[in-house]
Amino acid sequence: MARLQQTLSNVSEESGHDNGRVGIVGGSVAYPNQPALVGRAALRTGSDHVRAFVAEPIYEIVASHAPNLLVDHHGHEEFYDGAIDRTLEVADWADAFVIGPGLADADPDAVREAVDRIEGPLVVDALAIEPALEADLSNAVLTPSGSEDAPIYEAYGSLETFSEETGAVVILTGDVDEIVAEGVRIENETGTSAMTVAGTGDTMAGIIASLLGQGMKRREAAELGAWVLGKTGELATAEYGPGVVATDVIERIPNTIR
């Protein structure tokens, strides 16, 4: 706990310097808002620039969410192999990358190839998790919630084994967030029961990507990201009670970091 608080203090002291860039691939007609939630969370955690790369039908929705987001689209209705090269260009531009939030109906082979070819720190979320299991995950943090961890258990038996064999770090979000790295599982000590509300998983992905983009190691970013999300949720819940929503949490991230 003391180490995480010191790391959080270091992030706060370094604000105003180069705090990194985050790229995002996500969203779909069914889930158009997820990339914007991820991006807003990354910006509130301190990232200097966030660029979302989305399907053409949701471009205007994502672009209108917040004027601080950079948004581009690939001209197709869902993620497909023709979007891979542009994805890699955004990944090369970024210091950390997120793929998967709301990414329904994507071509699984295209997702797998994109994950496999992205070389920098990577957050793999939601619907990208299953196809990504066949890719190199040694640079990845996975953020499953609900049943999204089922493919991992089916392939590896346990999250601990998965983390040891692939080198991935896992954050299992739920009533109590858990971090699994190098075969070891720990529980995060912050948060409230209201943190199961829709969009908090996207918020988690944005926070972790921002911390990765600011230069943190994956395990450290996972532990600190879970702590920040939980503490921010406590602040939001204190004000809104059971009516808290993800955007309430996002807007209070700077208060936690301060």
PLY file of the C-alpha trace (Angstrom):
ply
format ascii 1.0
element vertex 258
property float x
property float y
property float z
element edge 257
property int vertex1
property int vertex2
end_header
0.00 0.00 0.00
2.74 2.45 0.92
4.54 1.68 -2.35
1.39 2.36 -4.37
0.79 5.64 -2.56
4.37 6.71 -3.28
3.95 5.80 -6.95
0.72 7.79 -7.06
2.54 10.73 -5.55
5.25 10.47 -8.20
2.63 10.55 -10.96
1.13 13.68 -9.44
4.50 15.41 -9.10
5.34 14.67 -12.75
2.11 16.15 -14.13
2.72 18.98 -16.56
5.59 17.10 -18.23
5.32 14.68 -21.14
2.68 12.27 -19.86
2.34 10.10 -22.91
-0.11 9.26 -25.65
-2.77 6.54 -25.70
-4.30 4.85 -28.75
-7.63 3.03 -28.71
-9.39 0.55 -30.99
-12.89 -0.26 -29.81
-16.58 0.37 -30.10
-19.32 -0.86 -32.41
-22.86 0.03 -33.37
-24.06 -1.91 -30.31
-21.47 -0.29 -27.99
-20.60 3.11 -29.47
-19.59 4.94 -26.29
-16.90 2.63 -24.92
-13.88 4.16 -26.74
-14.87 7.61 -25.50
-15.11 6.41 -21.90
-11.67 4.83 -22.18
-10.25 8.00 -23.71
-11.78 10.34 -21.14
-10.42 8.17 -18.32
-6.93 8.22 -19.85
-7.01 12.00 -20.20
-8.21 12.46 -16.61
-5.37 10.20 -15.46
-2.90 12.57 -17.08
-2.27 11.47 -20.67
-1.40 14.32 -23.01
-3.09 12.92 -26.13
-5.64 10.16 -26.77
-6.54 8.94 -30.26
-9.47 6.58 -30.90
-9.63 4.57 -34.13
-13.19 3.38 -34.66
-15.68 2.05 -37.21
-17.21 4.62 -39.53
-20.83 4.30 -38.22
-19.83 5.41 -34.70
-17.25 8.02 -35.66
-19.50 11.01 -35.01
-20.71 9.60 -31.69
-17.19 9.11 -30.37
-15.90 12.39 -31.81
-18.73 14.37 -30.21
-18.19 12.88 -26.75
-15.39 15.25 -25.79
-13.45 17.85 -27.79
-10.21 16.66 -26.21
-10.30 13.28 -27.95
-8.59 12.72 -31.30
-10.76 10.42 -33.43
-10.32 8.69 -36.79
-12.26 5.90 -38.52
-11.46 3.05 -40.89
-14.57 3.34 -43.07
-15.93 -0.11 -42.28
-18.84 -1.26 -40.09
-16.66 -3.43 -37.84
-12.96 -4.09 -37.21
-11.51 -6.10 -40.11
-8.17 -7.01 -41.65
-8.12 -3.82 -43.71
-7.90 -1.80 -40.50
-4.77 -3.53 -39.17
-2.15 -1.35 -40.86
-3.78 1.86 -39.66
-4.10 0.34 -36.18
-0.36 -0.31 -36.15
0.28 3.29 -37.22
-1.74 4.54 -34.25
0.03 2.06 -31.98
3.42 3.33 -33.17
2.27 6.90 -32.43
1.07 5.95 -28.96
3.01 5.13 -25.80
0.31 2.65 -24.78
-2.61 1.09 -26.63
-6.06 -0.28 -25.74
-7.96 -2.76 -27.89
-11.34 -4.34 -27.24
-13.78 -2.09 -25.34
-17.14 -2.52 -27.08
-15.49 -4.17 -30.10
-18.48 -6.32 -31.09
-18.63 -8.26 -34.35
-14.93 -7.75 -35.05
-13.05 -10.23 -37.22
-11.28 -12.38 -34.59
-8.34 -13.08 -36.89
-7.85 -9.35 -37.42
-7.94 -8.73 -33.68
-5.44 -11.53 -33.06
-3.06 -10.20 -35.70
-3.28 -6.63 -34.42
-2.54 -7.73 -30.85
0.31 -9.93 -32.03
1.94 -7.10 -33.99
1.58 -4.25 -31.49
4.96 -3.95 -29.79
4.34 -1.37 -27.06
2.43 -1.68 -23.77
-1.04 -2.96 -24.49
-4.35 -3.23 -22.63
-6.58 -6.02 -24.01
-10.16 -5.65 -22.87
-13.57 -7.27 -23.22
-14.33 -8.77 -26.63
-10.70 -8.73 -27.76
-9.59 -11.08 -24.99
-10.63 -14.41 -26.53
-9.03 -13.88 -29.99
-5.96 -12.35 -28.34
-5.22 -15.59 -26.48
-3.52 -16.89 -29.62
-1.22 -13.84 -29.82
1.92 -12.75 -28.00
0.73 -11.24 -24.71
4.08 -10.62 -23.05
3.50 -6.86 -23.35
-0.17 -6.97 -22.32
-2.49 -6.26 -19.43
-5.86 -8.03 -19.76
-8.90 -6.50 -18.06
-11.75 -9.04 -18.11
-14.99 -8.57 -16.21
-17.91 -10.92 -15.66
-17.57 -13.98 -17.88
-14.87 -12.45 -20.10
-12.25 -14.52 -18.28
-13.95 -17.81 -19.25
-11.80 -18.34 -22.38
-8.66 -17.94 -20.26
-9.82 -20.62 -17.81
-10.79 -22.91 -20.70
-7.36 -22.58 -22.30
-5.11 -22.47 -19.22
-7.10 -23.72 -16.23
-6.34 -20.72 -14.02
-5.37 -17.09 -14.27
-2.20 -17.83 -12.33
-1.05 -20.41 -14.89
-2.02 -18.08 -17.72
0.08 -15.24 -16.29
3.08 -17.52 -15.80
2.97 -19.09 -19.27
2.23 -15.96 -21.30
3.83 -13.21 -19.23
0.53 -11.31 -19.28
-0.86 -9.37 -16.33
-4.57 -9.78 -15.57
-6.96 -7.49 -13.72
-10.23 -9.25 -12.95
-12.82 -6.56 -12.29
-15.86 -7.14 -10.09
-17.07 -6.53 -6.55
-13.40 -6.87 -5.53
-10.79 -6.26 -8.21
-7.98 -8.82 -8.35
-4.58 -8.55 -10.01
-2.77 -11.66 -11.23
0.87 -11.42 -12.32
3.70 -13.96 -12.45
1.45 -16.60 -10.92
0.48 -14.50 -7.90
-3.02 -13.15 -7.19
-3.68 -10.15 -4.95
-6.87 -8.26 -4.07
-7.30 -4.53 -4.43
-8.47 -2.89 -1.22
-10.39 0.10 -2.58
-13.83 0.41 -4.16
-17.53 0.04 -3.41
-20.35 -2.26 -4.50
-21.48 0.48 -6.91
-18.36 -0.10 -9.00
-20.07 -2.86 -10.95
-21.98 -0.22 -12.91
-21.58 -0.29 -16.71
-18.55 1.62 -17.99
-16.24 1.15 -15.02
-14.36 -1.56 -16.91
-13.74 0.93 -19.71
-12.62 3.44 -17.09
-10.17 0.88 -15.71
-8.72 0.27 -19.19
-8.20 4.01 -19.71
-6.53 4.52 -16.34
-4.13 1.62 -16.83
-3.28 2.65 -20.38
-2.50 6.16 -19.18
-0.20 4.85 -16.46
1.54 2.57 -18.95
1.95 5.50 -21.32
3.55 7.47 -18.51
6.22 4.80 -18.22
5.01 2.44 -15.49
5.68 -1.29 -15.61
2.63 -3.45 -16.27
2.23 -4.99 -12.81
2.73 -1.64 -11.11
0.24 0.03 -13.46
-2.28 -2.73 -12.82
-2.02 -2.46 -9.05
-2.07 1.32 -9.04
-4.82 1.51 -11.68
-7.11 -0.74 -9.64
-6.38 1.31 -6.51
-7.08 4.61 -8.29
-10.33 3.33 -9.82
-11.54 2.00 -6.47
-10.65 5.15 -4.56
-12.23 7.33 -7.25
-15.35 5.18 -7.06
-15.47 5.77 -3.33
-15.42 9.53 -3.91
-18.19 9.31 -6.51
-20.31 6.96 -4.40
-20.02 9.26 -1.41
-21.72 11.96 -3.50
-24.18 9.95 -5.64
-24.78 6.78 -3.64
-26.14 3.85 -5.65
-26.86 6.19 -8.58
-23.19 6.61 -9.47
-22.33 6.15 -13.17
-19.01 5.72 -14.96
-18.69 9.36 -15.99
-19.06 10.40 -12.33
-16.08 8.21 -11.56
-14.01 9.50 -14.49
-14.46 13.15 -13.52
-13.10 12.44 -10.05
-9.88 10.71 -11.10
-7.85 13.95 -10.74
-9.12 14.34 -7.16
-7.73 10.90 -6.31
-4.40 11.63 -8.00
-4.10 14.93 -6.14
0 1
1 2
2 3
3 4
4 5
5 6
6 7
7 8
8 9
9 10
10 11
11 12
12 13
13 14
14 15
15 16
16 17
17 18
18 19
19 20
20 21
21 22
22 23
23 24
24 25
25 26
26 27
27 28
28 29
29 30
30 31
31 32
32 33
33 34
34 35
35 36
36 37
37 38
38 39
39 40
40 41
41 42
42 43
43 44
44 45
45 46
46 47
47 48
48 49
49 50
50 51
51 52
52 53
53 54
54 55
55 56
56 57
57 58
58 59
59 60
60 61
61 62
62 63
63 64
64 65
65 66
66 67
67 68
68 69
69 70
70 71
71 72
72 73
73 74
74 75
75 76
76 77
77 78
78 79
79 80
80 81
81 82
82 83
83 84
84 85
85 86
86 87
87 88
88 89
89 90
90 91
91 92
92 93
93 94
94 95
95 96
96 97
97 98
98 99
99 100
100 101
101 102
102 103
103 104
104 105
105 106
106 107
107 108
108 109
109 110
110 111
111 112
112 113
113 114
114 115
115 116
116 117
117 118
118 119
119 120
120 121
121 122
122 123
123 124
124 125
125 126
126 127
127 128
128 129
129 130
130 131
131 132
132 133
133 134
134 135
135 136
136 137
137 138
138 139
139 140
140 141
141 142
142 143
143 144
144 145
145 146
146 147
147 148
148 149
149 150
150 151
151 152
152 153
153 154
154 155
155 156
156 157
157 158
158 159
159 160
160 161
161 162
162 163
163 164
164 165
165 166
166 167
167 168
168 169
169 170
170 171
171 172
172 173
173 174
174 175
175 176
176 177
177 178
178 179
179 180
180 181
181 182
182 183
183 184
184 185
185 186
186 187
187 188
188 189
189 190
190 191
191 192
192 193
193 194
194 195
195 196
196 197
197 198
198 199
199 200
200 201
201 202
202 203
203 204
204 205
205 206
206 207
207 208
208 209
209 210
210 211
211 212
212 213
213 214
214 215
215 216
216 217
217 218
218 219
219 220
220 221
221 222
222 223
223 224
224 225
225 226
226 227
227 228
228 229
229 230
230 231
231 232
232 233
233 234
234 235
235 236
236 237
237 238
238 239
239 240
240 241
241 242
242 243
243 244
244 245
245 246
246 247
247 248
248 249
249 250
250 251
251 252
252 253
253 254
254 255
255 256
256 257
